[in-house]
Amino acid sequence: MFMAVLAHLPLGAIRAIGSLTGQAFYAVSARRRHVVLTNLKLCFPQLSESERQALAKTHFILLGQSLWDRAWLWHAPDSQLEKRIQFTGDFSIFEDKSPLIVLAPHFVGLDAGGAAMTVLKRIPMACVYVPLRNAYVEDWVMKGRNRSGHVQSVQRNDGAQPLLKILREGMRLHYSPDMDFGMQGAVWADFFGVKAATTNTLPRIAKLAGARVCTLVTRLTPQGYAVELGPVWPAFPSADVQADVYRMNHEIEQQVMKSVEQYYWVHKRFKTRPEGQPPVYARR
C-alpha cells in the first residue's frame, strides 16, 4: 500500500528518496560495497581507487532510485509509464512470429524494461526467476512484474523444457543469463578479461527452439527510463557453444561500456573460481 501511495508523487521526489536510500546503503553496507568495488577493480584495473569509489557511489544511488521507481512502474496508471519511458530500436522484429529470445542483461533498469515491453508494448513475455526468501516480498514482486497480465514466470530450477515449450507456443522469452550460478550447465568465459562461470543456456535454447536472439537494455534517465532494443544477432547460435558464450559476454560488455555505473555490480559475478584460484570477495 505504501508503494501504491508513493506512485503518485512527482518523479523528482521519488528519485530524491531513492538517492538518499542509495547513499545510506553505500555508507552502511560494507559487505555489498566491498562486492561492488571488487567487481570494478577486476573489470577496470586501469581506473584509480578514487575513480572506482565514485563509480560505486553512483551505482548505489541508481540502485536506490530504481528500487523506489518500482512504486510507479508497478502501481501508477499506464499513462504515467508512457510519459516516462522512451523506446529506441526496430520493434518490427516482433512482427515475425518465429521464436525470439530477448537478452536483457542485469542493469538497474531491468524491471522497467519488463514493464515497458509487457504493459506499453503489450508483448506477452516469459521470464526466468530465482525464488526469494521472503514470500511476502516475492508475492509483491511477482504481481508487480505481471501487472499487465502478459507475463509468465518460470523458476530457474525448472530447467529448459518449459522455456522451449513457451518459445514454440509463440511467447517471447525475456532472459537474463549474466549471473553466477556455479558450473552446472556453465562454461568458463571471459567477462571484462576475468574468467567467469557463464551459463550456456542461451545458445542451447536458441538452437533447440530455432530462436532468434536480440538485446534489450533499459537505462535509468532523469526523465524515467530509456529502453534500447538491439537488432537480431546474425549467425547465432553457431556450431560452437563456447564461442557463442564468449559472444554473449562480449555483447553484454559492449552495453555495459555505454553506462558502466548502471550495470548490476552488487552481484558476485566472479563467486565461482577456476580450480586453484583463490576467492575474490574474501575481506581482509
Secondary structure, 3 states (H helix, E strand, C coil): CHHHHHCCCCHHHHHHHHHHHHHHHHHHCHHHHHHHHHHHHHHCCCCCHHHHHHHHHHHHHHHHHHHHHHHHHHHCCHHHHHHHEEEECCHHHHHCCCCEEEECCCECCHHHHHHHHHHHCCCCEEEEECCCCCHHHHHHHHHHHCCCCCEEEEEHHHCCHHHHHHHHCCCEEEECCCCCCCCCCEEEEEECCEEEEEECHHHHHHHHHCCEEEEEEEEEECCEEEEEECCCCCCCCCCCHHHHHHHHHHHHHHHHCCCHHHECCCCCCCCCCCCCCCCCCCCC
